[in-house]
Amino acid sequence: MRTKVKMSRGKFERMNRVANQDGIIAALAIDQRGSMVKMMQNAVGKDAYHIDMVYEFKELVSQELTKYVSAILLDEELGFKGIAKKNANAGLILSYEKTGYDVNTPGRLPELLPEESLQRLIKKGADAAKVLVYYNPDDPQDILDKKHAFLERLGEEARASDMPVFVEPIVYDNHITDDKSPEFAQIKPQKVIDTIKEFTKDQYHIDILKVEVPVLFNYVAGFNDNQPEVYTQKQAETYFRQASEAATRPFIYLSAGVPTQRFHQQLRFAGEAGANYSGILGGRATWFEGVAAYAKGGRDGLLKWLDTVGRQNVEELNAILKQYATPWYDIYGGQQNIEVFDLNW
């Protein structure tokens, strides 16, 4: 008989709030901050740009698309209007990390928002928190120690707060700095696999791992267009399976800024390869083209785009997830194998 897994009631209930009725995390991500500003500036022109445009864009995306997703990931800094306008049935995941990293300090060290805590995020209506961590499993040990200790502290805060934490590791290399290059494509699969092995260790208490696909997909044979071929499809399938098998906790995929149809291809490929992913946090692959629609047609132009193309993007993703994704609790043996307990502090 499989040993029961213990989970606090708050975490269990909040995990179910960010998942759909099938236990799949079919979530939308629009917590970009600096990059969101740049996107809007490029679309409307720096002379015409105003920060209110970003506020309104996030508001309308949340208002319209959370009708069709299980949850939305937002930042409070630029997404406060989106938080207020999300659909009541959609869960809320809030960003908890400072955007970017200090380029003058080695290791791309993570840092939490100094004015926030998980208790404060709960009071603002959050069902979960998300933290991005840049990670190179081949970094010097002193850098790894700092990041592992950071994750341990985060995990303990999440346990004490009775709140799920989503951690998003983004892999990098200190020598091959172009993370879109064929050279990086060759080393990325092992970095992703090693990172998943580390981050799903029990000592970190991470509830959901939000991961990159383990390959640079535009170098996979048959999907590489005019790019060099770095992986055969069989090799890519193996990397997807190995990354999935390395996880001892549920994981979901991020879209990493790829075009809409490419993200769909990746998710289908992952499913066919046997990767047991529990959903997505889909960002730009869902709403990026809406920026141009907003720049051209303003509020009405964006609303029209969201209610047609944007909705279609989400519904296509939902159909893919229904076919291929597995419930977040399956890795624990199903909901019936989770022993829910109340915290008594």
WORASUL-V785513 format. One record per residue. N is the residue number from 1. RES is the residue in one letter. OMEGA is omega in degrees with one decimal (NA if undefined). NEAR is the number of other C-alpha atoms within 12 Angstrom. Layout:
N:RES:OMEGA:NEAR + N:RES:OMEGA:NEAR
//
This chain:
1:M:-178.7:5 + 2:R:179.2:11 + 3:T:179.1:12 + 4:K:178.1:17 + 5:V:178.7:22 + 6:K:177.6:22 + 7:M:179.8:28 + 8:S:-175.2:26 + 9:R:-179.3:23 + 10:G:179.1:27 + 11:K:-177.5:36 + 12:F:-178.0:32 + 13:E:179.9:25 + 14:R:175.2:34 + 15:M:179.1:40 + 16:N:178.2:32 + 17:R:179.7:34 + 18:V:177.1:45 + 19:A:176.7:41 + 20:N:-174.3:32 + 21:Q:178.9:20 + 22:D:-179.4:26 + 23:G:-179.4:31 + 24:I:177.0:40 + 25:I:-178.8:49 + 26:A:-166.5:49 + 27:A:179.7:43 + 28:L:179.5:51 + 29:A:173.7:45 + 30:I:-180.0:47 + 31:D:177.1:43 + 32:Q:-179.2:37 + 33:R:179.5:27 + 34:G:-179.3:19 + 35:S:177.4:19 + 36:M:177.3:32 + 37:V:179.9:28 + 38:K:177.9:20 + 39:M:-177.7:29 + 40:M:177.6:36 + 41:Q:179.5:24 + 42:N:-176.7:18 + 43:A:-174.7:27 + 44:V:-174.8:24 + 45:G:-175.0:17 + 46:K:-179.2:16 + 47:D:-178.3:11 + 48:A:-173.5:14 + 49:Y:170.8:20 + 50:H:-176.8:20 + 51:I:178.3:24 + 52:D:178.3:20 + 53:M:177.9:31 + 54:V:178.1:39 + 55:Y:-176.9:33 + 56:E:179.9:30 + 57:F:-179.9:45 + 58:K:178.1:49 + 59:E:-175.2:34 + 60:L:176.5:39 + 61:V:179.2:49 + 62:S:-177.7:47 + 63:Q:-173.5:34 + 64:E:-170.5:33 + 65:L:177.9:44 + 66:T:172.3:41 + 67:K:-170.5:29 + 68:Y:-178.1:36 + 69:V:-179.4:46 + 70:S:-178.3:43 + 71:A:175.6:44 + 72:I:174.7:50 + 73:L:-178.6:45 + 74:L:169.9:47 + 75:D:-179.5:40 + 76:E:-175.0:34 + 77:E:-178.8:29 + 78:L:-174.1:30 + 79:G:-176.1:38 + 80:F:177.0:31 + 81:K:176.4:24 + 82:G:177.2:35 + 83:I:-177.5:38 + 84:A:-173.1:28 + 85:K:-178.9:27 + 86:K:176.8:34 + 87:N:-175.4:24 + 88:A:-178.2:22 + 89:N:-178.9:23 + 90:A:175.9:37 + 91:G:-179.1:38 + 92:L:174.6:51 + 93:I:-178.9:46 + 94:L:175.6:47 + 95:S:-177.2:41 + 96:Y:-178.6:38 + 97:E:170.4:36 + 98:K:-179.1:28 + 99:T:178.4:28 + 100:G:179.7:21 + 101:Y:-179.8:19 + 102:D:-176.6:14 + 103:V:-178.6:10 + 104:N:178.2:8 + 105:T:-179.0:10 + 106:P:170.2:19 + 107:G:179.7:29 + 108:R:-172.6:29 + 109:L:-180.0:33 + 110:P:178.0:35 + 111:E:178.6:27 + 112:L:176.1:25 + 113:L:-171.9:24 + 114:P:-177.4:13 + 115:E:-175.6:15 + 116:E:169.0:22 + 117:S:178.3:26 + 118:L:175.7:37 + 119:Q:179.1:23 + 120:R:178.8:22 + 121:L:176.8:31 + 122:I:179.9:27 + 123:K:178.0:16 + 124:K:174.6:21 + 125:G:-177.5:26 + 126:A:172.6:40 + 127:D:179.0:41 + 128:A:175.7:46 + 129:A:178.7:52 + 130:K:179.1:42 + 131:V:176.3:41 + 132:L:178.7:38 + 133:V:172.5:39 + 134:Y:-171.8:36 + 135:Y:173.7:40 + 136:N:-177.7:37 + 137:P:179.9:34 + 138:D:177.1:22 + 139:D:173.2:24 + 140:P:-174.0:16 + 141:Q:-178.9:14 + 142:D:175.7:15 + 143:I:179.7:22 + 144:L:178.8:26 + 145:D:179.5:19 + 146:K:-177.7:22 + 147:K:178.4:31 + 148:H:177.4:31 + 149:A:176.5:20 + 150:F:-179.0:27 + 151:L:177.4:38 + 152:E:178.4:25 + 153:R:178.6:22 + 154:L:-179.4:36 + 155:G:179.1:33 + 156:E:176.5:23 + 157:E:179.6:23 + 158:A:177.1:34 + 159:R:-178.4:32 + 160:A:-178.5:24 + 161:S:-179.6:31 + 162:D:-173.5:35 + 163:M:177.0:45 + 164:P:175.4:45 + 165:V:175.0:47 + 166:F:177.8:47 + 167:V:-175.5:46 + 168:E:177.0:39 + 169:P:176.0:43 + 170:I:-174.4:35 + 171:V:178.7:39 + 172:Y:177.4:31 + 173:D:-177.3:29 + 174:N:-177.0:20 + 175:H:176.1:13 + 176:I:-172.0:18 + 177:T:177.1:17 + 178:D:-174.6:16 + 179:D:173.8:21 + 180:K:-173.3:24 + 181:S:174.7:23 + 182:P:179.4:24 + 183:E:177.4:22 + 184:F:178.9:27 + 185:A:-178.6:34 + 186:Q:-176.1:29 + 187:I:-175.7:32 + 188:K:-175.5:40 + 189:P:-178.4:35 + 190:Q:177.8:29 + 191:K:179.3:34 + 192:V:-179.6:42 + 193:I:179.9:34 + 194:D:179.2:28 + 195:T:178.1:39 + 196:I:177.9:41 + 197:K:-178.0:26 + 198:E:-171.4:31 + 199:F:178.5:43 + 200:T:173.4:36 + 201:K:-175.8:24 + 202:D:-174.7:18 + 203:Q:-177.9:20 + 204:Y:177.5:32 + 205:H:176.8:36 + 206:I:-176.1:40 + 207:D:177.8:46 + 208:I:174.3:47 + 209:L:178.8:47 + 210:K:-167.8:42 + 211:V:169.8:45 + 212:E:168.6:43 + 213:V:-169.5:48 + 214:P:178.1:44 + 215:V:166.4:46 + 216:L:-164.1:38 + 217:F:-178.6:46 + 218:N:171.8:30 + 219:Y:176.9:29 + 220:V:179.4:31 + 221:A:-179.4:22 + 222:G:178.0:20 + 223:F:-169.9:25 + 224:N:178.8:20 + 225:D:-179.4:13 + 226:N:-179.7:11 + 227:Q:175.4:19 + 228:P:175.7:21 + 229:E:178.0:25 + 230:V:-178.5:28 + 231:Y:164.4:31 + 232:T:178.0:22 + 233:Q:178.5:25 + 234:K:177.3:18 + 235:Q:-179.9:22 + 236:A:177.9:37 + 237:E:179.3:30 + 238:T:179.3:25 + 239:Y:177.2:36 + 240:F:-179.9:41 + 241:R:-178.9:28 + 242:Q:178.4:29 + 243:A:179.1:42 + 244:S:-178.8:39 + 245:E:179.5:24 + 246:A:-174.7:30 + 247:A:174.1:35 + 248:T:175.6:29 + 249:R:-177.2:38 + 250:P:177.2:45 + 251:F:176.6:44 + 252:I:-179.3:43 + 253:Y:170.0:48 + 254:L:-176.0:41 + 255:S:173.4:38 + 256:A:174.1:35 + 257:G:-179.8:27 + 258:V:177.7:27 + 259:P:-173.8:22 + 260:T:-176.0:28 + 261:Q:177.4:23 + 262:R:177.3:27 + 263:F:177.9:36 + 264:H:178.4:31 + 265:Q:-179.6:25 + 266:Q:-177.6:40 + 267:L:176.9:43 + 268:R:-179.7:31 + 269:F:178.7:35 + 270:A:179.6:40 + 271:G:179.4:28 + 272:E:179.9:23 + 273:A:178.9:26 + 274:G:177.4:23 + 275:A:-177.1:34 + 276:N:179.3:38 + 277:Y:-172.9:51 + 278:S:176.8:44 + 279:G:-174.9:47 + 280:I:157.3:53 + 281:L:-173.8:49 + 282:G:-177.4:45 + 283:G:-173.9:38 + 284:R:177.7:32 + 285:A:-179.6:35 + 286:T:-168.2:45 + 287:W:-171.1:42 + 288:F:-178.8:36 + 289:E:176.7:30 + 290:G:178.1:39 + 291:V:178.1:37 + 292:A:178.1:24 + 293:A:178.1:27 + 294:Y:179.9:32 + 295:A:-177.2:30 + 296:K:-171.2:20 + 297:G:179.4:17 + 298:G:-176.8:24 + 299:R:-178.3:26 + 300:D:179.0:18 + 301:G:178.7:23 + 302:L:179.4:35 + 303:L:178.7:30 + 304:K:-179.3:21 + 305:W:-178.4:32 + 306:L:-176.4:37 + 307:D:177.8:27 + 308:T:-176.0:20 + 309:V:-179.0:25 + 310:G:178.9:38 + 311:R:179.2:29 + 312:Q:177.7:23 + 313:N:-178.8:34 + 314:V:-177.4:39 + 315:E:175.0:27 + 316:E:177.2:27 + 317:L:179.6:41 + 318:N:179.2:33 + 319:A:178.2:21 + 320:I:-179.7:30 + 321:L:179.6:40 + 322:K:-178.4:26 + 323:Q:-167.8:23 + 324:Y:-172.5:30 + 325:A:178.6:39 + 326:T:-179.5:35 + 327:P:-176.5:35 + 328:W:-176.4:37 + 329:Y:-177.9:37 + 330:D:-179.3:24 + 331:I:177.9:31 + 332:Y:-179.1:24 + 333:G:179.8:22 + 334:G:-179.0:20 + 335:Q:-178.0:23 + 336:Q:-179.7:17 + 337:N:177.8:18 + 338:I:177.8:24 + 339:E:-175.5:20 + 340:V:179.1:19 + 341:F:178.3:16 + 342:D:174.2:18 + 343:L:177.2:17 + 344:N:-178.2:11 + 345:W:NA:7
//
